[in-house]
Amino acid sequence: MFSFFKNKKPIVRDLKWLGVDIHSHLLPGIDDGSPDVDESISLITKLTALGIDQFICTPHIFMELYPNTAETINRALERTKAALQKAHLQVGIAAAAEYMLDENFEISDVMMSLPNKHILVEMSYLNETPNIEQVIFNLQIKGYTVILAHPERYNFYHQAYEKIHRFHDMGVLLQLNLLSVTGYYGREVKIASDYLLKNKLYRLAGTDLHHQKHYNALKYHVENGYLFDKLGKYPFENNRFLHLI
């Protein structure tokens, strides 16, 4: 009986193991994430309490809904940095973008990429982007390393995992949403994330945090130890960005 308690694994109740959060919507007032600076500071403060203190914020660039530019994103970043300084919060924060690969997507001279020309992209949840492999190739020949956001959430791949394997073979870095493994986005998304984890297809992970509801779900699964048990030993590569923010 005593040996049973002695050998019980301690519960890890934080996200320090993640390192840099490379996907979030914490910049104020420019997409469907934080609506204002006060909410941005509140969410960042709460995330630091969970063990994350390095952020690459990735607001949408989606011309039909969120026609952001380098100017709008950098302006929101500077407002956030000023508020963090005023609040005496010591965090590393930078900005990139999450690009929607639709008919309006164009490769320009000023792309909001993560450090070392890593570019975060997404597709519609309804349909695969036409000629997606050509779009990826066009980015690669311009010197970008493509990160595909949350592949587990694209319903059209749930019966076609070979397409995700193909992206991996092309050198695309696949990024997991942490909440996907909890069932937050539904059973099929959880099944897909389990498959991709089992086959070691993910290279990166992020919160994709938009609002308080996301935070509440994240906090619950951090504090009960589930996220560390599920993901804490997986070889995510987020720390490739650790000293570049």
Backbone bond lengths (Angstrom), bond angles and torsions (degrees), N, CA, C in turn:
res aa  C-N    CA-C-N  psi(-1)  N-CA   C-N-CA  omega(-1)  CA-C   N-CA-C  phi
1 M - - - 1.454 - - 1.512 110.76 -
2 F 1.314 116.24 -43.43 1.461 119.01 -179.41 1.526 110.97 -66.89
3 S 1.346 117.31 -37.43 1.459 119.74 -179.56 1.523 111.09 -66.99
4 F 1.340 117.22 -29.53 1.458 120.68 178.19 1.522 109.97 -61.07
5 F 1.330 116.96 -48.53 1.458 120.13 -179.85 1.525 111.56 -69.40
6 K 1.313 115.77 -34.47 1.462 120.31 -178.09 1.524 111.56 -65.58
7 N 1.337 117.36 -35.80 1.461 121.40 -175.34 1.527 113.58 -91.95
8 K 1.301 117.48 0.15 1.455 120.33 -179.25 1.522 110.26 -67.05
9 K 1.356 116.47 131.10 1.458 120.33 -177.30 1.525 110.35 -69.66
10 P 1.333 117.89 139.03 1.459 119.43 174.84 1.526 110.18 -67.87
11 I 1.312 116.26 147.56 1.462 121.32 178.84 1.524 109.05 -86.85
12 V 1.334 116.86 126.39 1.466 121.73 176.70 1.519 107.70 -91.68
13 R 1.323 116.01 118.63 1.462 121.44 -172.72 1.529 111.36 -115.55
14 D 1.320 117.47 43.50 1.460 120.04 176.87 1.526 109.55 -149.83
15 L 1.341 114.98 178.25 1.460 121.42 179.94 1.523 111.88 -116.24
16 K 1.319 116.67 23.14 1.463 119.11 -179.98 1.522 111.68 -59.30
17 W 1.316 116.28 -30.81 1.464 121.34 -179.06 1.530 112.71 -63.68
18 L 1.333 117.38 -20.83 1.465 120.34 -178.78 1.521 111.61 -71.44
19 G 1.338 116.39 -34.15 1.461 119.62 -175.34 1.515 110.68 79.44
20 V 1.316 117.05 -117.01 1.462 122.49 -178.58 1.526 109.51 -86.78
21 D 1.335 116.54 131.00 1.461 120.06 170.90 1.525 107.16 -83.56
22 I 1.325 116.81 109.83 1.464 120.15 -172.37 1.525 113.73 -93.98
23 H 1.332 118.07 0.76 1.466 120.28 -177.73 1.518 109.01 -146.22
24 S 1.331 115.38 111.35 1.465 120.31 177.76 1.518 109.14 -158.98
25 H 1.316 114.16 166.14 1.466 121.18 -179.44 1.526 108.40 -126.02
26 L 1.327 114.37 60.02 1.465 122.51 -173.22 1.521 113.56 -96.88
27 L 1.322 118.20 -11.29 1.465 119.40 179.29 1.523 109.53 -75.50
28 P 1.327 117.18 141.75 1.465 120.74 -167.98 1.526 114.95 -80.64
29 G 1.340 114.69 132.76 1.450 122.14 162.47 1.508 117.50 72.25
30 I 1.344 118.78 20.57 1.464 117.55 -177.52 1.533 113.86 -123.95
31 D 1.326 117.53 -3.64 1.464 119.59 172.91 1.521 108.74 -154.31
32 D 1.329 118.02 -150.83 1.459 121.37 -178.10 1.521 112.35 -89.26
33 G 1.326 116.75 15.29 1.454 121.32 176.72 1.513 111.71 -93.64
34 S 1.318 116.70 -137.29 1.464 121.31 -177.07 1.529 111.20 -55.72
35 P 1.336 117.75 130.67 1.465 120.15 -177.78 1.520 114.40 -80.31
36 D 1.336 117.67 -23.14 1.462 119.62 -175.81 1.527 109.96 -156.00
37 V 1.328 115.63 171.56 1.463 120.94 -175.54 1.521 111.49 -62.66
38 D 1.324 117.15 -41.05 1.469 119.54 -179.07 1.524 111.38 -58.55
39 E 1.329 116.27 -42.72 1.469 119.62 179.22 1.529 110.66 -68.04
40 S 1.323 116.63 -37.69 1.470 119.78 177.03 1.520 110.97 -58.33
41 I 1.329 116.17 -47.55 1.466 120.27 -178.64 1.525 110.54 -65.72
42 S 1.326 116.82 -39.13 1.461 120.66 178.25 1.530 110.96 -61.13
43 L 1.329 117.13 -46.99 1.465 120.53 -178.51 1.526 111.60 -67.50
44 I 1.322 116.94 -41.32 1.468 119.96 178.84 1.523 110.35 -63.87
45 T 1.325 116.55 -41.81 1.468 120.57 178.05 1.524 110.79 -58.92
46 K 1.325 116.47 -44.19 1.460 120.68 -179.40 1.528 111.79 -67.64
47 L 1.321 116.71 -37.31 1.465 119.38 178.35 1.523 111.59 -68.02
48 T 1.332 116.86 -35.38 1.472 118.46 176.81 1.526 110.44 -64.12
49 A 1.335 116.56 -33.57 1.467 119.72 177.34 1.531 111.40 -65.73
50 L 1.333 116.67 -23.88 1.467 120.84 176.20 1.526 112.05 -87.27
51 G 1.334 116.92 -4.74 1.457 119.49 174.78 1.512 116.28 109.37
52 I 1.341 117.93 3.14 1.468 120.72 177.01 1.522 108.67 -99.74
53 D 1.323 117.25 125.24 1.466 119.30 176.83 1.526 112.30 -133.12
54 Q 1.333 116.38 15.37 1.464 121.98 176.13 1.529 107.84 -131.64
55 F 1.323 116.03 123.05 1.464 120.97 -173.00 1.527 111.08 -131.23
56 I 1.324 115.88 133.59 1.460 120.98 163.91 1.526 105.70 -112.82
57 C 1.312 116.17 106.76 1.467 121.61 -176.82 1.529 109.13 -80.14
58 T 1.317 116.01 137.83 1.466 120.74 -171.96 1.528 111.22 -132.27
59 P 1.327 118.12 71.24 1.463 119.79 177.46 1.526 111.34 -61.54
60 H 1.321 114.58 154.62 1.462 119.70 178.77 1.526 111.30 -65.43
61 I 1.318 115.48 140.68 1.460 121.77 158.95 1.521 105.54 -116.45
62 F 1.320 113.71 101.41 1.467 123.12 -173.71 1.522 104.85 -143.05
63 M 1.324 116.86 100.93 1.455 121.49 -164.99 1.524 113.96 -58.95
64 E 1.324 118.14 -30.95 1.462 119.67 -178.57 1.524 112.37 -72.64
65 L 1.322 117.60 -27.71 1.461 120.85 -175.98 1.523 113.50 -121.27
66 Y 1.322 117.49 -42.73 1.469 122.14 -174.87 1.527 108.84 -132.94
67 P 1.346 116.32 79.43 1.471 120.27 -175.38 1.528 112.34 -78.53
68 N 1.320 115.22 59.43 1.463 119.74 -177.67 1.522 111.35 -71.99
69 T 1.325 114.06 158.50 1.455 122.85 176.71 1.523 107.66 -133.39
70 A 1.315 116.07 173.39 1.464 119.71 174.83 1.525 110.18 -56.22
71 E 1.311 116.79 -37.03 1.470 120.40 -178.46 1.526 111.78 -65.95
72 T 1.337 118.13 -48.21 1.471 119.80 -178.07 1.525 110.87 -66.35
73 I 1.316 116.25 -36.88 1.469 119.72 -178.99 1.522 110.93 -70.50
74 N 1.314 117.05 -46.19 1.469 119.54 -179.08 1.521 111.86 -66.65
75 R 1.318 116.69 -32.80 1.467 119.35 176.63 1.529 110.14 -64.93
76 A 1.336 116.82 -43.67 1.470 120.38 177.89 1.526 110.91 -64.86
77 L 1.325 116.88 -36.48 1.466 120.62 177.74 1.523 110.86 -63.67
78 E 1.324 117.49 -44.09 1.466 120.21 -178.88 1.523 111.27 -65.56
79 R 1.320 117.36 -37.71 1.469 120.55 176.14 1.524 110.18 -62.29
80 T 1.310 116.23 -40.97 1.465 120.63 -179.97 1.521 111.01 -67.77
81 K 1.314 117.05 -43.30 1.466 120.47 178.37 1.524 111.53 -60.63
82 A 1.327 116.26 -41.47 1.466 119.86 179.37 1.520 110.76 -63.55
83 A 1.333 116.56 -41.52 1.466 120.42 179.60 1.526 111.32 -68.54
84 L 1.326 117.33 -36.86 1.470 120.51 176.81 1.523 110.99 -63.98
85 Q 1.315 116.02 -41.20 1.466 119.90 178.60 1.523 110.63 -64.27
86 K 1.322 115.86 -42.41 1.462 120.52 178.63 1.525 111.07 -62.58
87 A 1.330 116.57 -34.93 1.470 121.70 -179.61 1.528 112.24 -85.58
88 H 1.330 116.91 -0.26 1.477 122.66 179.84 1.526 111.96 59.52
89 L 1.346 115.39 38.32 1.462 120.45 177.15 1.521 109.04 -96.70
90 Q 1.319 116.30 120.32 1.457 122.01 -178.53 1.531 109.52 -93.64
91 V 1.316 116.32 92.20 1.463 121.03 177.36 1.526 108.66 -133.91
92 G 1.317 114.99 157.02 1.453 120.22 170.78 1.515 108.55 -93.98
93 I 1.322 116.92 128.65 1.461 119.43 -177.51 1.524 109.97 -142.20
94 A 1.311 115.38 135.16 1.458 122.56 178.28 1.526 107.58 -141.79
95 A 1.317 116.15 174.02 1.459 119.93 -178.27 1.520 110.83 -132.39
96 A 1.314 114.31 142.16 1.458 122.80 169.10 1.537 104.90 -134.96
97 A 1.318 117.95 -139.56 1.463 120.70 176.52 1.518 108.92 -158.28
98 E 1.326 114.27 162.49 1.464 121.96 171.74 1.524 106.53 -112.20
99 Y 1.308 116.42 108.29 1.460 121.80 -174.31 1.522 111.41 -88.30
100 M 1.333 115.35 128.96 1.455 120.49 172.05 1.525 109.04 -80.26
101 L 1.328 116.25 122.45 1.462 120.71 179.29 1.525 109.21 -87.44
102 D 1.317 115.09 81.43 1.460 120.75 176.96 1.525 108.70 -121.66
103 E 1.330 116.31 -167.80 1.469 119.62 -175.95 1.526 112.79 -67.00
104 N 1.328 117.47 -15.93 1.464 120.88 179.45 1.528 113.22 -90.78
105 F 1.321 117.15 -7.13 1.465 119.54 -176.62 1.520 110.87 -70.87
106 E 1.325 115.36 131.45 1.461 121.67 176.24 1.518 109.52 -136.40
107 I 1.311 116.25 144.31 1.462 121.15 173.64 1.523 107.71 -84.02
108 S 1.323 115.69 120.55 1.464 120.24 -177.79 1.520 110.21 -115.65
109 D 1.322 115.24 178.36 1.467 120.37 177.80 1.521 111.96 -75.98
110 V 1.344 116.46 -17.88 1.467 120.43 -178.63 1.523 108.46 -122.81
111 M 1.317 116.20 85.11 1.458 121.21 177.33 1.524 108.71 -98.05
112 M 1.329 116.39 138.67 1.466 121.42 178.59 1.529 108.33 -85.56
113 S 1.312 114.82 82.39 1.461 120.43 -176.78 1.519 111.17 -100.21
114 L 1.322 115.48 161.83 1.455 121.90 170.67 1.528 108.00 -73.20
115 P 1.334 118.10 169.91 1.466 119.65 -178.93 1.528 112.94 -53.07
116 N 1.331 113.76 149.22 1.470 122.09 178.42 1.524 112.72 59.53
117 K 1.342 114.83 36.01 1.467 121.94 172.62 1.528 113.12 59.43
118 H 1.320 116.44 40.98 1.459 121.64 168.15 1.528 107.07 -91.62
119 I 1.317 117.31 129.35 1.459 120.31 -176.54 1.528 110.11 -121.74
120 L 1.339 115.26 126.87 1.467 122.31 -177.72 1.522 109.36 -90.42
121 V 1.333 116.40 126.15 1.463 121.29 -178.27 1.525 109.98 -130.55
122 E 1.321 114.16 158.68 1.463 120.86 175.94 1.517 109.27 -141.90
123 M 1.322 114.97 168.02 1.457 122.11 174.06 1.522 109.50 -121.66
124 S 1.319 116.08 167.88 1.455 121.22 169.63 1.522 109.01 -60.41
125 Y 1.337 116.36 147.69 1.464 119.69 175.61 1.530 111.98 -77.00
126 L 1.330 116.83 -8.53 1.459 120.68 -175.74 1.522 113.04 -91.42
127 N 1.340 115.89 -41.72 1.458 119.80 -174.86 1.522 110.95 -144.39
128 E 1.321 115.11 147.39 1.456 120.34 173.96 1.526 109.79 -64.43
129 T 1.320 116.99 141.51 1.457 121.62 175.07 1.529 109.82 -61.02
130 P 1.342 117.73 127.81 1.467 118.72 176.40 1.531 111.06 -57.58
131 N 1.310 115.99 140.15 1.472 121.68 178.19 1.528 112.34 55.57
132 I 1.327 116.62 37.88 1.463 120.99 -174.69 1.526 111.67 -57.93
133 E 1.317 117.70 -39.50 1.467 118.72 -179.11 1.527 111.42 -65.57
134 Q 1.322 117.12 -35.58 1.466 120.13 177.71 1.521 110.79 -68.28
135 V 1.337 116.93 -39.00 1.468 120.65 177.37 1.526 109.97 -61.05
136 I 1.325 115.98 -45.09 1.470 120.23 178.61 1.525 110.33 -62.15
137 F 1.329 116.56 -45.12 1.464 120.56 179.97 1.527 110.92 -60.71
138 N 1.335 116.80 -40.96 1.467 120.25 179.36 1.524 111.38 -61.09
139 L 1.327 116.82 -37.90 1.467 120.52 176.19 1.527 110.76 -68.14
140 Q 1.304 115.69 -41.49 1.465 119.53 -178.17 1.529 111.92 -64.59
141 I 1.321 117.95 -38.83 1.466 118.85 -179.37 1.524 111.44 -72.24
142 K 1.341 117.01 -15.40 1.464 121.25 172.35 1.525 111.73 -87.32
143 G 1.329 116.64 2.70 1.458 120.66 175.75 1.508 115.51 95.60
144 Y 1.345 117.82 7.81 1.465 120.66 -178.54 1.527 111.40 -90.64
145 T 1.318 114.95 143.03 1.458 121.92 166.58 1.518 106.98 -94.95
146 V 1.312 117.03 120.01 1.466 121.63 -174.04 1.523 110.08 -86.76
147 I 1.331 115.47 130.85 1.467 122.85 171.72 1.523 107.09 -109.79
148 L 1.314 117.72 119.51 1.466 120.91 176.58 1.518 108.92 -92.82
149 A 1.327 115.63 117.58 1.460 121.25 -179.50 1.523 110.72 -70.46
150 H 1.312 115.10 138.77 1.476 126.13 171.29 1.533 115.45 33.12
151 P 1.332 119.09 62.38 1.470 119.87 179.08 1.520 113.15 -60.03
152 E 1.330 116.57 -25.16 1.466 120.61 179.62 1.523 112.79 -65.16
153 R 1.333 117.50 -16.83 1.464 120.57 -175.91 1.526 113.20 -91.08
154 Y 1.319 118.09 -6.67 1.464 120.31 -179.11 1.524 109.17 -85.83
155 N 1.339 115.18 105.62 1.467 120.58 -174.06 1.526 112.58 -57.22
156 F 1.325 116.67 -32.05 1.461 120.29 -175.63 1.526 112.44 -70.93
157 Y 1.331 117.74 -7.67 1.466 120.79 175.32 1.532 112.89 -102.49
158 H 1.324 117.33 -2.63 1.466 118.91 -175.44 1.528 112.64 -66.96
159 Q 1.309 116.56 -23.35 1.470 120.66 174.25 1.525 110.65 -112.68
160 A 1.319 116.14 18.04 1.476 119.84 -177.06 1.523 109.61 -146.09
161 Y 1.323 116.14 55.94 1.464 119.95 -178.39 1.530 112.35 -61.02
162 E 1.327 116.45 -21.09 1.465 118.61 -179.97 1.531 111.49 -61.46
163 K 1.340 116.85 -27.37 1.466 119.24 177.43 1.524 110.67 -67.62
164 I 1.326 117.12 -37.22 1.465 120.26 178.65 1.525 109.91 -70.79
165 H 1.332 116.48 -38.50 1.468 119.49 173.75 1.532 110.14 -58.51
166 R 1.313 116.52 -38.80 1.466 120.81 -179.89 1.530 110.69 -62.55
167 F 1.337 117.12 -44.25 1.470 119.64 177.54 1.530 110.47 -59.11
168 H 1.323 115.49 -45.20 1.467 120.42 179.17 1.527 110.39 -58.04
169 D 1.328 116.68 -43.17 1.458 120.83 -179.36 1.528 111.84 -67.93
170 M 1.338 116.77 -25.13 1.467 121.28 177.90 1.530 112.64 -79.26
171 G 1.330 117.11 -5.19 1.457 119.74 -178.52 1.509 114.73 94.21
172 V 1.333 116.78 8.82 1.465 120.58 175.73 1.529 108.68 -74.28
173 L 1.331 116.87 135.07 1.462 121.57 175.63 1.522 108.31 -88.77
174 L 1.310 117.32 123.15 1.462 121.92 -177.44 1.519 109.59 -94.28
175 Q 1.344 115.53 131.32 1.468 121.39 -174.81 1.523 111.01 -113.16
176 L 1.302 115.82 123.11 1.464 123.38 178.07 1.522 110.90 -84.23
177 N 1.334 116.78 137.59 1.464 121.02 164.44 1.528 108.41 -83.34
178 L 1.320 117.48 126.60 1.463 120.26 -176.76 1.524 112.19 -55.30
179 L 1.325 117.31 -40.23 1.464 119.71 -175.92 1.527 113.09 -70.90
180 S 1.326 117.27 -14.52 1.470 119.14 179.46 1.520 111.72 -60.13
181 V 1.336 116.90 -36.70 1.472 119.83 -175.68 1.523 112.36 -76.38
182 T 1.323 117.25 -8.15 1.466 120.92 -179.18 1.524 112.78 -94.35
183 G 1.328 117.53 -8.58 1.455 120.79 -174.21 1.511 113.48 88.43
184 Y 1.320 117.49 6.12 1.471 121.13 -177.26 1.530 111.41 -57.72
185 Y 1.325 117.30 -39.37 1.468 120.83 -177.27 1.524 112.13 -94.29
186 G 1.325 116.98 5.10 1.448 120.28 178.88 1.521 113.36 116.42
187 R 1.327 114.73 163.53 1.469 121.86 -174.36 1.523 112.21 -63.63
188 E 1.337 117.35 -43.40 1.465 119.85 -176.03 1.523 111.55 -65.68
189 V 1.320 116.52 -36.25 1.467 120.00 177.65 1.523 110.12 -66.11
190 K 1.329 116.41 -40.91 1.470 119.68 177.74 1.531 110.87 -62.57
191 I 1.325 116.82 -43.27 1.464 120.31 178.71 1.529 110.38 -60.47
192 A 1.330 116.01 -43.49 1.468 119.86 179.62 1.522 111.13 -63.56
193 S 1.331 116.77 -42.76 1.470 119.28 -179.90 1.527 110.61 -65.01
194 D 1.325 117.18 -38.10 1.469 120.21 177.37 1.532 110.81 -61.71
195 Y 1.328 116.35 -41.52 1.467 120.25 179.08 1.527 110.84 -63.23
196 L 1.327 116.55 -45.93 1.466 120.14 -177.26 1.522 111.45 -67.38
197 L 1.326 116.67 -35.19 1.465 120.01 175.04 1.526 110.93 -66.04
198 K 1.324 115.98 -47.06 1.469 120.46 -178.40 1.526 111.33 -58.56
199 N 1.339 115.85 -35.53 1.461 120.91 -178.19 1.527 113.11 -93.34
200 K 1.335 116.05 10.30 1.467 122.42 174.84 1.536 112.19 53.96
201 L 1.334 116.15 42.01 1.460 119.93 -178.83 1.525 112.99 -90.21
202 Y 1.327 117.23 -22.66 1.465 119.43 179.13 1.523 110.83 -75.73
203 R 1.330 114.69 146.19 1.461 120.60 172.76 1.527 111.42 -118.35
204 L 1.321 116.76 -24.73 1.463 122.02 -174.32 1.524 109.72 -137.36
205 A 1.343 115.58 162.31 1.467 121.26 176.17 1.521 109.10 -142.51
206 G 1.320 115.65 155.89 1.459 120.40 178.19 1.506 110.84 -155.03
207 T 1.316 115.68 164.25 1.461 119.80 179.24 1.523 111.99 -78.23
208 D 1.343 117.68 -31.15 1.472 122.37 -170.58 1.522 109.96 50.47
209 L 1.323 115.84 37.21 1.463 120.69 -173.73 1.521 111.01 -76.02
210 H 1.339 115.18 128.31 1.458 122.23 179.17 1.528 112.86 -110.36
211 H 1.343 116.62 -35.28 1.463 119.06 -167.09 1.531 110.77 -158.59
212 Q 1.319 114.50 -179.34 1.462 121.66 -175.54 1.530 112.35 -61.66
213 K 1.315 117.27 -35.23 1.465 119.70 179.78 1.529 110.47 -62.36
214 H 1.321 116.51 -42.59 1.469 119.62 175.09 1.523 110.85 -60.83
215 Y 1.330 115.57 -44.26 1.466 119.05 -179.09 1.526 111.01 -61.28
216 N 1.332 116.92 -44.06 1.468 119.92 -178.51 1.528 111.22 -59.39
217 A 1.341 116.11 -43.05 1.466 119.89 179.30 1.524 110.60 -66.57
218 L 1.315 116.14 -41.68 1.465 120.53 179.09 1.524 110.77 -61.92
219 K 1.315 115.84 -47.44 1.466 121.42 -178.95 1.532 110.79 -59.05
220 Y 1.314 116.39 -44.03 1.461 120.76 -179.07 1.532 110.76 -58.26
221 H 1.325 116.32 -46.48 1.466 119.87 -175.65 1.525 112.71 -81.28
222 V 1.323 117.36 -16.20 1.468 120.20 170.22 1.519 109.62 -76.63
223 E 1.318 116.25 -48.49 1.465 120.09 -172.53 1.521 113.22 -71.98
224 N 1.331 118.01 -23.71 1.470 117.85 175.47 1.532 112.13 -88.89
225 G 1.332 116.49 2.32 1.458 121.24 175.57 1.514 115.65 84.75
226 Y 1.343 117.25 -3.16 1.464 119.92 -173.55 1.527 112.39 -63.63
227 L 1.328 117.35 -45.46 1.460 119.09 -175.01 1.525 112.13 -64.57
228 F 1.333 116.84 -39.98 1.467 117.43 177.36 1.523 110.85 -66.72
229 D 1.336 116.92 -43.68 1.464 119.77 179.52 1.530 111.32 -58.83
230 K 1.329 115.35 -37.80 1.462 120.41 -176.57 1.529 112.44 -80.43
231 L 1.345 116.66 -38.26 1.461 120.23 -167.78 1.520 115.46 -126.01
232 G 1.326 117.19 -14.31 1.461 120.33 -168.69 1.510 115.33 -60.95
233 K 1.324 117.72 -26.11 1.467 121.09 -179.33 1.529 112.69 -101.52
234 Y 1.323 117.03 1.68 1.469 120.07 179.94 1.531 109.03 -73.19
235 P 1.327 118.67 141.22 1.475 120.74 -175.06 1.531 114.46 -80.42
236 F 1.328 116.12 58.30 1.464 119.10 173.91 1.525 109.90 -63.06
237 E 1.319 115.77 152.20 1.462 121.56 -174.87 1.528 112.82 -111.48
238 N 1.313 117.85 25.45 1.464 120.77 -178.77 1.516 113.06 -56.40
239 N 1.311 116.37 -30.43 1.463 119.17 -175.28 1.521 113.44 -73.00
240 R 1.343 117.30 -1.46 1.462 118.66 171.01 1.535 110.51 -63.72
241 F 1.345 116.70 -18.38 1.464 121.37 179.91 1.529 113.16 -102.58
242 L 1.332 117.12 1.42 1.463 121.19 -167.27 1.514 113.51 -58.73
243 H 1.309 119.54 -42.09 1.462 121.65 -175.53 1.529 112.08 -103.39
244 L 1.331 116.05 19.09 1.463 120.04 -175.69 1.516 112.80 -113.15
245 I 1.340 117.08 2.00 1.466 120.41 -178.29 1.521 109.64 -87.41
